[in-house]
Structure formats: structure tokens, C-alpha cells
């Protein structure tokens, strides 16, 4: 059973859309970058994804720039 932490505070970051510091939901997603099926398992990269809790704007940044 999943539990929720009621005391958790959102992460405040600058939102490009709002133009100010707002609470954001932050997650990490594994994305496949290759369009070719035979190389797909070798092209997965982690991305940091943020979503503004005020305006809903989202942004992503590749975390591994190898």
C-alpha cells in the first residue's frame, strides 16, 4: 500500500513561464533517444523533468551529457 507524506514541501524553482519562484514537481524519467529498434536498449538516458504547480509548464533536461 502506498503512503503519502503530508509534510512534504514542493521544490521551489524559477519558472520561465511565470517569471518567478514557484513550487515544482520534480521527477527523473528514462527516455529512449534512438529511433532505430535495434539500438533502442543502448540509447536510454535519464532526464530531469519539472512541472510548475502554478501554471503547469514543464521542462526537461538530459542529465548525462556523455
N, C-alpha and C positions, 0 to 999 in steps of 0.2 A: 504494500500500500504506500503510495506517495504521500509525503507530507510537505506542507508549505511553511516556510519560515516567515511568520508575520512581522518580525522585527527587521527584516532585510530592507535596506535603503537602496534606491536605484543609483546607478553611477551617473554623476553629473559630467557632461561633456559639452563642448561647444557645438551647436547645431548650425550648419551652414544655411539652412532654410529659415530658421527662427532668428538667427543672428545673435544668440545669447546662450548662456549656460542653461541646459535643460536636462531633466532625467532621461537616461537612455537604457534600453535593454541591450545587453552585450552578449554575443554568443560566438562560438567557433564552429565553422562548417567545413567539411571536407568536400572539395569540388573537383570534378574531373575536367581537365583543361583540353585534352586531346579529343578531336572529333573522330579519330580512327578507332574502330572497335578493337583491333589487335594490340593497340598501345594504351588503351584506357586505364588498365590497372597500374601503369607506371606513371601516369600523369595526374595523380591526385595530389592536391595541395591544400594546406589549411588556410582559411580566410577568417579574419576577424570581422564580424558583422554587427553593426549598431543600428538601433531603431529609436528615433526620438519618440518619447512618450507624450509629447505635446502636439506635434504636427504630423507624426507618422513617417517622416522622411527616413530613408535607410541608406547606409553606405557600407561598402565592404573594402577590405584591404588585404592583399596577399601577405601572409606572414613569413613565407620562406622565399627569399629572393636569391636563390642559388643560381 
